Amino acid sequence: MKPYLLHPAAVHFPLALLITGLGLCAVDARSKRPPWTADAASWLLWLGTASAWAAAGLGLLAARTAPHAPPAWETLADHRTLGLWTAAMFTLLSAWRFFRPSWAPRLFLTAWIAASAVLVSAARLGGELVFAYNMATAANEP
């Protein structure tokens, strides 16, 4: 088995969980909202954060084991940095949501939007590594 193939399989979980959670957090910020949205957004945040750390760990493994494309090294470094920033930002949001769930809901939503922008930027660079540089694809296999 090629261990670097675990990272692309794992990255979709934080994307799906955290972006869906952002949508529920936005719904929860409204004055008239279903009562379950706050709990659902919290669980999506916590599960998405855990999956972001799993994806980051598997990404570090992939960076060590995948066939490299030297022109992609700068993009790979930026992708790694943004991936770790994503996990860290969502960890802070998770702690905020756990310890102060109702404190400054609009500020919390704004912070979640900012963290999601970093997440999407990391994902875009990951796609660039695969589709522009053929990193870890059959076209780049030794």
N, C-alpha and C positions, 0 to 999 in steps of 0.2 A: 504494500500500500504506500501511496505517496502522501506523507503527512501534510504537505502544504495544501492539499485539496480540501482539508477540513475547514480552513478559513473561509473560502467562498461559500461553503455550505452554512456556516454559522452567522455570517454577516447580515443575513436577511431577517433574523429574529429581532435584533435591536432596532433595525429600521422599521419593521412592521409594528412592534410593540410600542416604541417611543413616539412614532408619528400618530398612531391611533390614540395613544394616551394624550398627546397634545390636543387632538380634536375633542376628546372628552373633557379635558381641562378647560378648553375654551367654552364648551357647553356649560360646564359647571360654574364658570365665572359669571354667567348671566343670572339675573335675579329670579326668573322663573325657569327652573330646571328640574328634571326628574331627580328624586332623592338618591338614586344609586350611582349617579355619575361621579361623585367625589371618590367613593370607594373604588370604583372601576378604574378611574384615572390613577389613583394611588397604586393599585396592584399592577397596572400596565407600566407605570414608572419603575417600580421596584423590580419587576421581572425583566423589563427592558434594560435596566442598569446592570443586572446580573449577566444578562446575555451580552451586553456591550463589553464587559470585562472578559467574558469567555472568548468573544470574537477578537479582542485585543491580544489576549494570550496566544490564541491560535495564529493571529497575524504575526506575532513575534517569532513563533515557530516556523511559519511559512517563509518569513524573510531569511531564515537561516537555512532552509532546506530546498526552496524552490530554485529552479534554474534561473539565473539572473540575466537581464538584458542591460548591459552597462549604460545605454542612453537613458534608462528609466530610473537610475539611482536617485536623482534629485526628486523626482515625483514620488518614489518609494519613501524617501525620508520625510517628505511633506505629508504623505498619507499616514505614515506611522505616527508622526507628531499629532496630527489632527485626530487620529483614532484614540490616542491616549488622552488627549484633551477632552474628547467626547465622553469617554468613560469617567474621567474625573469630574467634569461638569455635572453629569447626571448623578454621580455619587453625592455631590453636594445638594442637588435638588432632592434626591431621595431622603437624605438626612433632614433637610428642611421640611419636607412633607411628613416625615415620621414624627419629628419633635415639635413642630409648629404647624400643624395641618391647616389652620385657618388664618394664619398671619399673612397679611398683605397679598390677597389672592391675585390682584392684577399685576403686582410686581413679580409674583411667582410665575404667572403665565408669560410675562415678558422674558423672564429668565429661561423658561422652557423653550420659547421661540428661539432665543439666541443659541441655546445648546443644540437645538434641532438644526439650526443653520450650520453649525460646526459639523454635526453628524452628516448632513447632506453633502457638505464640502468634502469630507473624508470619503464618502461613498463615491462621489464623482471622480476623485483621484484614483480610487480603487478600480473603477470602470476604465479609466484611462490607462492604468497599468495593464489591464487585460486586453483591451480592444485597440489601443494605440501602440503598445509596446510588446504585445503577445507574451507578457510575463506569465509564466506557469501554464502555458498552453502547449498543445502538441507542436505548434509551429516553432516553439523555442526549446523543445526537449533535446537533450544531447544525443 
